[in-house]
Amino acid sequence: MITELSPLLHRVATQVRQQDLVLQKESWVYFTDKWTDTWKWAKGNLFRVADEPIMVRYAASYTLPGSDYKEIDLSNSTGGLQIYPEDEGILYQIALGMKPGRYMLQIDLPYGKYIYHLGYSGMYPDFASATKKYLGQKRPEDSPVEAPTLFLYAIKDGPAFFLKPYVLDDMAYEKVTLEFNINKCRLEQIPSPSAEQIKNARKIPYFTEMVGF
């Protein structure tokens, strides 16, 4: 449910095609069979983007004190940012960009599940720890608004992304601005896909496939 380009790409000369990053009409998308039966329509199925996607830009800003953080639910729940689809057969590909500032960002999927952690049981992000609060965090330079490298994928009632921006200790206050470019894709199932089609599709894993190692 997350794809990410290496931040090192910001520092090297490289050619990246738009179709390698942003889903377009006729792009293939495959939901792995690890999705649960809650999402039977998606589980283990291959789809094509049926129409030209529509890109919607949205931004959220917060002023936070130093050594503090905010929990931001991206889902459509009460109190969330409500930037998830409301119908089955729709995929939102969300490019996440961060405006410059003295802060870092933790990503939970869902709440309390750390995608960016290490295999040892105690090596998970922890804002209360002087060292582990830096573990797995994303900085604005890792995914800037001008060239985001983080892409989140959301479907109707899918597991909720929680973003937790943390303002660094040396700041009295800092403004945190997160910009979302939401690529709205209408999907059409491809019946009886070939192994080659699945291999070449954009993989959308279930969150359990991204943890535990």
C-alpha positions as a Markdown table, in Angstrom:
| # | Residue | x | y | z |
|---|---|---|---|---|
| 1 | Met | 0.0 | 0.0 | 0.0 |
| 2 | Ile | 3.1 | 2.2 | -0.1 |
| 3 | Thr | 5.6 | 2.6 | -2.9 |
| 4 | Glu | 8.7 | 4.7 | -2.5 |
| 5 | Leu | 11.5 | 6.0 | -4.7 |
| 6 | Ser | 14.9 | 6.2 | -3.0 |
| 7 | Pro | 15.6 | 9.8 | -1.8 |
| 8 | Leu | 19.0 | 9.3 | -3.4 |
| 9 | Leu | 17.3 | 10.0 | -6.7 |
| 10 | His | 17.2 | 13.6 | -5.7 |
| 11 | Arg | 21.0 | 13.6 | -5.8 |
| 12 | Val | 21.7 | 11.9 | -9.1 |
| 13 | Ala | 20.9 | 12.6 | -12.7 |
| 14 | Thr | 18.3 | 10.1 | -13.9 |
| 15 | Gln | 15.5 | 9.8 | -16.4 |
| 16 | Val | 12.2 | 8.6 | -14.9 |
| 17 | Arg | 9.2 | 8.2 | -17.1 |
| 18 | Gln | 5.8 | 9.5 | -15.8 |
| 19 | Gln | 4.1 | 6.2 | -16.5 |
| 20 | Asp | 6.6 | 4.5 | -14.2 |
| 21 | Leu | 5.4 | 6.6 | -11.2 |
| 22 | Val | 1.8 | 7.8 | -11.9 |
| 23 | Leu | -1.0 | 5.4 | -12.9 |
| 24 | Gln | -2.6 | 6.3 | -16.2 |
| 25 | Lys | -5.3 | 5.0 | -18.4 |
| 26 | Glu | -4.7 | 1.3 | -19.2 |
| 27 | Ser | -2.2 | 0.9 | -16.4 |
| 28 | Trp | -2.4 | -2.5 | -14.7 |
| 29 | Val | -2.9 | -2.9 | -11.0 |
| 30 | Tyr | -2.8 | -6.1 | -9.0 |
| 31 | Phe | -4.0 | -6.6 | -5.4 |
| 32 | Thr | -2.2 | -9.5 | -3.9 |
| 33 | Asp | -4.1 | -12.5 | -2.5 |
| 34 | Lys | -3.0 | -11.5 | 1.1 |
| 35 | Trp | -5.9 | -9.0 | 1.2 |
| 36 | Thr | -8.6 | -10.3 | 3.4 |
| 37 | Asp | -12.2 | -11.2 | 2.4 |
| 38 | Thr | -13.3 | -7.8 | 3.6 |
| 39 | Trp | -12.1 | -6.6 | 0.2 |
| 40 | Lys | -13.2 | -9.6 | -1.9 |
| 41 | Trp | -13.6 | -7.4 | -5.0 |
| 42 | Ala | -9.9 | -6.5 | -4.9 |
| 43 | Lys | -8.3 | -9.6 | -3.3 |
| 44 | Gly | -6.1 | -11.5 | -5.8 |
| 45 | Asn | -7.5 | -9.6 | -8.8 |
| 46 | Leu | -5.9 | -7.7 | -11.7 |
| 47 | Phe | -7.4 | -4.5 | -12.9 |
| 48 | Arg | -6.8 | -1.9 | -15.6 |
| 49 | Val | -7.3 | 1.8 | -15.1 |
| 50 | Ala | -10.4 | 2.1 | -17.3 |
| 51 | Asp | -10.5 | 5.9 | -17.8 |
| 52 | Glu | -8.2 | 8.8 | -17.7 |
| 53 | Pro | -7.4 | 9.4 | -14.0 |
| 54 | Ile | -8.3 | 12.7 | -12.4 |
| 55 | Met | -5.6 | 14.4 | -10.3 |
| 56 | Val | -6.9 | 16.4 | -7.2 |
| 57 | Arg | -4.5 | 18.4 | -5.1 |
| 58 | Tyr | -5.1 | 18.9 | -1.4 |
| 59 | Ala | -3.0 | 20.2 | 1.4 |
| 60 | Ala | -3.1 | 20.2 | 5.2 |
| 61 | Ser | -1.1 | 22.5 | 7.5 |
| 62 | Tyr | -0.4 | 22.4 | 11.3 |
| 63 | Thr | 1.6 | 24.6 | 13.6 |
| 64 | Leu | 3.1 | 22.4 | 16.3 |
| 65 | Pro | 5.5 | 23.1 | 19.3 |
| 66 | Gly | 8.9 | 21.6 | 19.4 |
| 67 | Ser | 9.2 | 18.0 | 20.7 |
| 68 | Asp | 5.5 | 17.4 | 19.9 |
| 69 | Tyr | 3.6 | 15.6 | 17.2 |
| 70 | Lys | 0.1 | 15.3 | 15.7 |
| 71 | Glu | -1.8 | 12.2 | 14.6 |
| 72 | Ile | -3.4 | 12.6 | 11.2 |
| 73 | Asp | -5.9 | 10.0 | 10.0 |
| 74 | Leu | -6.2 | 10.0 | 6.2 |
| 75 | Ser | -9.3 | 7.8 | 6.0 |
| 76 | Asn | -12.9 | 8.8 | 5.8 |
| 77 | Ser | -13.6 | 8.2 | 9.5 |
| 78 | Thr | -15.0 | 11.0 | 11.7 |
| 79 | Gly | -12.1 | 13.3 | 12.3 |
| 80 | Gly | -10.0 | 12.0 | 9.4 |
| 81 | Leu | -8.9 | 13.9 | 6.4 |
| 82 | Gln | -11.4 | 11.9 | 4.4 |
| 83 | Ile | -9.4 | 11.5 | 1.3 |
| 84 | Tyr | -10.3 | 7.8 | 0.7 |
| 85 | Pro | -12.6 | 6.5 | -2.0 |
| 86 | Glu | -16.3 | 6.0 | -1.1 |
| 87 | Asp | -17.0 | 3.2 | -3.7 |
| 88 | Glu | -15.5 | -0.2 | -4.6 |
| 89 | Gly | -13.6 | -0.4 | -7.8 |
| 90 | Ile | -11.9 | 3.0 | -7.2 |
| 91 | Leu | -8.2 | 3.4 | -6.3 |
| 92 | Tyr | -6.6 | 6.6 | -5.1 |
| 93 | Gln | -2.9 | 6.8 | -5.7 |
| 94 | Ile | -1.8 | 9.6 | -3.3 |
| 95 | Ala | 1.6 | 11.3 | -3.9 |
| 96 | Leu | 2.7 | 12.7 | -0.5 |
| 97 | Gly | 4.9 | 15.8 | -0.6 |
| 98 | Met | 6.3 | 17.7 | 2.4 |
| 99 | Lys | 7.1 | 21.4 | 2.5 |
| 100 | Pro | 10.5 | 22.3 | 4.0 |
| 101 | Gly | 10.7 | 22.6 | 7.8 |
| 102 | Arg | 12.3 | 21.3 | 10.9 |
| 103 | Tyr | 10.1 | 18.2 | 11.3 |
| 104 | Met | 10.0 | 14.5 | 10.4 |
| 105 | Leu | 7.1 | 12.2 | 9.6 |
| 106 | Gln | 6.2 | 8.8 | 10.9 |
| 107 | Ile | 3.8 | 6.6 | 8.9 |
| 108 | Asp | 1.5 | 4.0 | 10.6 |
| 109 | Leu | -0.6 | 1.5 | 8.6 |
| 110 | Pro | -3.0 | 1.0 | 10.3 |
| 111 | Tyr | -2.6 | 2.9 | 13.6 |
| 112 | Gly | 0.2 | 1.4 | 15.7 |
| 113 | Lys | 1.7 | -0.7 | 12.9 |
| 114 | Tyr | 5.1 | 0.5 | 11.9 |
| 115 | Ile | 6.0 | 0.0 | 8.2 |
| 116 | Tyr | 9.4 | 1.6 | 8.7 |
| 117 | His | 11.0 | -0.5 | 11.5 |
| 118 | Leu | 13.7 | -3.2 | 11.8 |
| 119 | Gly | 13.3 | -6.9 | 12.5 |
| 120 | Tyr | 14.5 | -6.8 | 16.2 |
| 121 | Ser | 11.4 | -6.7 | 18.4 |
| 122 | Gly | 12.4 | -3.4 | 20.1 |
| 123 | Met | 13.5 | -1.5 | 17.0 |
| 124 | Tyr | 10.3 | 0.4 | 16.2 |
| 125 | Pro | 9.7 | 4.2 | 16.1 |
| 126 | Asp | 9.2 | 5.7 | 19.5 |
| 127 | Phe | 8.9 | 9.5 | 20.0 |
| 128 | Ala | 9.6 | 9.0 | 23.7 |
| 129 | Ser | 13.0 | 7.6 | 23.0 |
| 130 | Ala | 16.0 | 9.9 | 22.4 |
| 131 | Thr | 17.3 | 7.6 | 19.6 |
| 132 | Lys | 14.3 | 5.5 | 18.3 |
| 133 | Lys | 12.3 | 8.6 | 17.5 |
| 134 | Tyr | 14.5 | 9.0 | 14.4 |
| 135 | Leu | 14.0 | 5.4 | 13.3 |
| 136 | Gly | 12.2 | 5.1 | 10.0 |
| 137 | Gln | 11.2 | 8.7 | 9.9 |
| 138 | Lys | 10.8 | 10.7 | 6.7 |
| 139 | Arg | 12.2 | 14.2 | 6.3 |
| 140 | Pro | 10.8 | 16.9 | 4.0 |
| 141 | Glu | 13.8 | 16.4 | 1.7 |
| 142 | Asp | 13.0 | 12.7 | 1.3 |
| 143 | Ser | 9.7 | 13.5 | -0.4 |
| 144 | Pro | 9.5 | 17.2 | -1.3 |
| 145 | Val | 6.3 | 18.7 | -2.8 |
| 146 | Glu | 8.2 | 19.5 | -6.1 |
| 147 | Ala | 9.1 | 15.8 | -6.6 |
| 148 | Pro | 7.4 | 13.5 | -4.1 |
| 149 | Thr | 8.8 | 10.0 | -3.8 |
| 150 | Leu | 6.2 | 8.6 | -1.4 |
| 151 | Phe | 3.0 | 7.1 | -3.0 |
| 152 | Leu | 0.2 | 5.8 | -0.8 |
| 153 | Tyr | -2.7 | 3.6 | -2.1 |
| 154 | Ala | -6.2 | 3.8 | -0.7 |
| 155 | Ile | -9.4 | 1.9 | -1.4 |
| 156 | Lys | -12.9 | 2.1 | 0.1 |
| 157 | Asp | -12.7 | 1.3 | 3.8 |
| 158 | Gly | -9.1 | 0.2 | 3.4 |
| 159 | Pro | -6.6 | 0.2 | 6.3 |
| 160 | Ala | -6.2 | 3.7 | 7.5 |
| 161 | Phe | -2.9 | 5.5 | 7.0 |
| 162 | Phe | -1.9 | 7.6 | 10.1 |
| 163 | Leu | 0.7 | 10.3 | 9.5 |
| 164 | Lys | 2.5 | 11.6 | 12.6 |
| 165 | Pro | 4.6 | 14.8 | 12.0 |
| 166 | Tyr | 7.0 | 15.4 | 14.8 |
| 167 | Val | 8.6 | 18.9 | 15.2 |
| 168 | Leu | 12.3 | 18.7 | 16.1 |
| 169 | Asp | 13.5 | 19.5 | 19.6 |
| 170 | Asp | 15.4 | 22.7 | 18.7 |
| 171 | Met | 12.3 | 24.5 | 17.5 |
| 172 | Ala | 9.9 | 26.5 | 19.6 |
| 173 | Tyr | 7.2 | 26.1 | 16.9 |
| 174 | Glu | 7.2 | 24.9 | 13.3 |
| 175 | Lys | 4.6 | 24.9 | 10.5 |
| 176 | Val | 4.1 | 21.4 | 9.0 |
| 177 | Thr | 2.5 | 21.4 | 5.5 |
| 178 | Leu | 1.7 | 18.1 | 3.8 |
| 179 | Glu | 0.6 | 18.2 | 0.2 |
| 180 | Phe | -1.4 | 15.4 | -1.4 |
| 181 | Asn | -1.8 | 14.8 | -5.1 |
| 182 | Ile | -4.6 | 12.3 | -5.3 |
| 183 | Asn | -4.7 | 10.4 | -8.6 |
| 184 | Lys | -8.3 | 9.1 | -8.8 |
| 185 | Cys | -8.4 | 5.8 | -10.8 |
| 186 | Arg | -11.5 | 3.9 | -11.9 |
| 187 | Leu | -10.7 | 0.2 | -12.1 |
| 188 | Glu | -12.0 | -2.5 | -14.4 |
| 189 | Gln | -11.2 | -6.1 | -13.6 |
| 190 | Ile | -9.3 | -8.2 | -16.1 |
| 191 | Pro | -10.7 | -11.7 | -16.0 |
| 192 | Ser | -8.3 | -14.7 | -16.2 |
| 193 | Pro | -5.1 | -12.7 | -16.3 |
| 194 | Ser | -1.8 | -14.3 | -17.4 |
| 195 | Ala | 1.1 | -14.7 | -15.1 |
| 196 | Glu | 3.0 | -12.1 | -17.4 |
| 197 | Gln | 0.2 | -9.5 | -16.9 |
| 198 | Ile | 0.3 | -10.0 | -13.1 |
| 199 | Lys | 4.1 | -9.8 | -13.1 |
| 200 | Asn | 4.1 | -6.4 | -15.0 |
| 201 | Ala | 1.3 | -4.9 | -13.0 |
| 202 | Arg | 1.6 | -2.3 | -10.2 |
| 203 | Lys | 1.5 | -4.5 | -7.0 |
| 204 | Ile | -0.7 | -3.3 | -4.1 |
| 205 | Pro | 0.3 | -5.5 | -1.1 |
| 206 | Tyr | -1.7 | -5.8 | 2.1 |
| 207 | Phe | -0.1 | -4.1 | 5.0 |
| 208 | Thr | 0.8 | -7.4 | 6.7 |
| 209 | Glu | 3.2 | -8.1 | 3.8 |
| 210 | Met | 5.2 | -5.0 | 4.7 |
| 211 | Val | 6.0 | -5.9 | 8.3 |
| 212 | Gly | 7.6 | -8.6 | 10.3 |
| 213 | Phe | 11.1 | -8.7 | 8.8 |
